[in-house]
Amino acid sequence: DFIDNIHKLWFGNYELLEEHHGYIQWLFPVFESGGMSFTSQRLNKNEAKKIREDLTMSVRVIKSYKLMLDFYGLLLVDLHTGEVKRNPENWKSRYQNLDYNGHNNLRMSRIIMSLGELGFVRYKEPLVNHWKNEILNNNLLQSCKSSLLRFWEPLTHHDTPEYIKKTGETDEDREPSIFFHHLEHNTPEMSRILTELESYGNQNKSTFENDDDEVIEIH
């Protein structure tokens, strides 16, 4: 229930999400390394396969993604394609935070890489394309331009020698999550799951300030 508690208690708590540096490795594990959290380890391929093939764990990945998208001022608007857009309620302040706090660029790279390894390859390009449009066409987030061009965009090019060397991925490691099978076939579980995902985060923003900013110990 460790990750479930982060989902429940931290959504919308931007100060905590900004200042804490140990949670992102738990929400978005990758083959490459465990990152700055001493208690997290690099993702191994058997673990990634289990996550991709387990519906409950796949839903956790989506919640983690929605939590961080909100932190960056975005909304996930299509579960099938991964389309994202600005969150009209907070995008200006969250973009400003992203522009000023460069360590979030590293977090973004980890999220993009992890999505691919956990069964959500199709979510990578819509996210990167959104940032390309904002940075290159709308002239926003100029402090992120170098990260976009050097790291984020190359993480969508799966067949390059540089990508393969960095991630160690094979085609099998990019198999789609079981979530998409359930979504596309409208299985009985999906009605409950879609309701759960639709409502996720709606109550957290209005309640977390009343919880004395409960912090989960992450070392």
C-alpha positions in Angstrom: 0.0 0.0 0.0 3.1 2.3 -0.1 2.4 3.7 -3.6 -1.3 3.7 -2.9 -0.7 6.0 0.1 1.3 8.4 -2.1 -1.6 8.5 -4.6 -4.1 9.1 -1.8 -2.2 11.7 0.3 0.1 13.6 -2.1 -2.1 14.5 -5.1 -2.1 18.3 -5.4 0.4 18.8 -2.6 2.8 20.7 -4.9 5.2 21.8 -2.2 5.8 18.2 -1.0 6.1 16.9 -4.5 8.6 19.6 -5.4 10.8 19.3 -2.3 10.8 15.5 -1.8 13.4 13.7 -3.9 12.8 10.1 -3.0 9.3 9.2 -4.3 9.7 9.5 -8.1 11.9 6.4 -8.2 9.1 4.4 -6.6 6.4 5.7 -8.8 8.4 5.4 -12.0 11.0 2.6 -11.8 13.3 2.1 -14.8 15.9 -0.4 -15.9 18.6 2.2 -15.8 19.0 2.9 -12.0 17.2 3.4 -8.7 18.0 7.1 -8.7 18.3 9.2 -5.5 16.3 6.9 -3.3 18.5 4.6 -1.3 15.7 2.1 -0.7 14.6 1.9 -4.4 16.4 -0.4 -6.9 16.6 -0.5 -10.6 13.6 -2.2 -12.3 14.4 -5.7 -13.5 12.8 -7.1 -16.6 10.8 -9.8 -14.8 9.3 -7.1 -12.5 8.4 -4.9 -15.5 6.7 -7.9 -17.2 4.6 -8.6 -14.1 3.5 -5.0 -13.9 2.5 -4.9 -17.6 0.5 -8.1 -17.1 -1.3 -7.1 -13.9 -4.3 -4.9 -14.2 -4.2 -3.5 -10.6 -0.5 -2.6 -11.0 -1.1 -1.0 -14.4 -3.9 1.2 -12.9 -1.3 2.3 -10.3 1.0 3.4 -13.1 -1.8 5.5 -14.6 -2.5 7.1 -11.2 1.2 7.9 -10.8 1.1 9.5 -14.2 -2.0 11.6 -13.5 -0.4 12.7 -10.2 2.7 14.0 -11.9 0.8 15.4 -14.9 -1.2 17.5 -12.5 2.0 18.6 -10.8 3.2 19.8 -14.2 -0.1 21.5 -15.1 -1.4 18.9 -17.5 -4.4 16.6 -17.8 -4.6 13.1 -19.3 -7.6 13.4 -21.6 -7.5 10.1 -23.4 -6.6 6.8 -21.7 -6.3 5.0 -25.0 -4.0 7.3 -26.8 -2.3 9.1 -24.0 -3.3 12.6 -25.3 -2.6 15.3 -22.7 -3.5 19.0 -22.6 -3.1 22.0 -20.3 -5.0 21.9 -17.1 -7.0 25.2 -17.2 -7.0 25.4 -13.4 -3.2 25.4 -12.8 -1.1 25.3 -15.9 0.3 28.8 -15.6 1.6 28.4 -12.1 2.8 24.9 -12.7 4.6 25.8 -15.9 6.3 28.6 -14.0 7.5 26.1 -11.4 8.8 23.8 -14.1 10.6 26.6 -15.7 12.3 27.6 -12.5 13.2 24.2 -11.0 15.5 22.3 -13.4 15.6 19.1 -11.4 12.1 18.4 -12.8 13.6 17.9 -16.2 15.3 14.8 -14.9 12.1 13.6 -13.4 10.4 14.1 -16.8 13.0 11.9 -18.5 12.5 9.2 -15.9 8.7 9.3 -16.4 9.0 9.1 -20.2 11.4 6.1 -19.9 9.4 4.3 -17.3 6.1 4.6 -19.2 7.6 2.6 -22.0 9.0 -0.1 -19.8 5.8 -0.5 -17.8 3.5 -1.0 -20.8 2.5 2.6 -21.7 4.8 3.2 -24.7 1.9 4.9 -26.5 1.8 7.6 -23.8 5.3 8.8 -24.4 5.0 10.5 -27.7 1.8 12.5 -26.9 3.6 13.9 -23.8 6.8 14.8 -25.7 4.8 16.3 -28.5 2.9 18.5 -26.1 6.1 19.8 -24.7 7.5 20.3 -28.2 4.5 22.4 -29.1 4.7 24.5 -25.9 8.5 25.0 -26.1 9.1 25.3 -29.9 5.9 26.8 -31.1 4.4 28.7 -28.1 7.8 29.9 -26.8 7.1 28.7 -23.3 9.3 26.8 -20.9 12.5 27.9 -22.6 14.6 26.6 -19.7 13.4 23.1 -20.7 14.4 23.4 -24.4 17.7 21.7 -24.0 16.2 18.8 -22.1 13.5 18.4 -24.7 15.9 18.2 -27.6 18.7 16.2 -25.8 16.7 13.8 -23.7 12.9 13.8 -23.9 12.5 13.6 -27.7 15.3 10.9 -28.1 13.5 8.8 -25.5 10.7 8.3 -28.1 13.2 6.9 -30.7 13.3 3.3 -29.7 15.5 1.9 -32.5 18.5 4.2 -32.2 21.8 2.7 -30.8 21.9 5.5 -28.2 18.4 4.6 -26.9 19.1 0.9 -26.8 22.4 1.5 -25.0 20.8 3.8 -22.4 17.8 1.7 -21.6 18.8 -1.9 -22.4 15.2 -2.4 -23.8 14.2 -4.9 -26.4 10.9 -5.1 -28.3 9.6 -7.5 -25.6 10.1 -4.9 -23.0 7.7 -2.6 -24.8 4.8 -4.9 -24.8 1.5 -3.0 -24.1 0.0 -3.1 -20.6 -2.9 -5.5 -20.0 -4.9 -2.4 -19.2 -5.4 -1.7 -22.9 -6.8 -5.2 -23.6 -9.4 -4.5 -20.9 -10.1 -1.0 -22.2 -10.4 -2.1 -25.8 -12.7 -5.1 -25.0 -14.7 -3.2 -22.4 -14.3 -6.0 -19.9 -16.5 -6.1 -16.7 -13.7 -4.7 -14.6 -13.4 -1.5 -16.7 -16.6 0.2 -15.6 -15.3 0.4 -12.0 -11.7 1.2 -13.1 -12.8 4.0 -15.4 -14.9 5.5 -12.6 -11.9 5.2 -10.2 -9.5 6.9 -12.7 -12.0 9.6 -13.6 -12.5 10.6 -10.0 -8.8 10.2 -9.0 -7.5 13.5 -7.6 -10.8 15.3 -7.4 -11.0 15.2 -3.7 -7.3 15.2 -2.8 -6.6 18.8 -3.6 -9.3 20.1 -1.3 -8.4 17.8 1.6 -4.6 17.4 1.8 -4.1 20.7 3.5 -6.3 19.5 6.3 -4.2 16.3 6.8 -1.2 18.1 8.4 0.7 17.3 5.2 1.2 13.7 6.3 4.5 12.5 5.0 5.4 8.9 4.1 9.0 8.1 5.1 11.1 7.5 2.0 14.9 7.3 2.4 
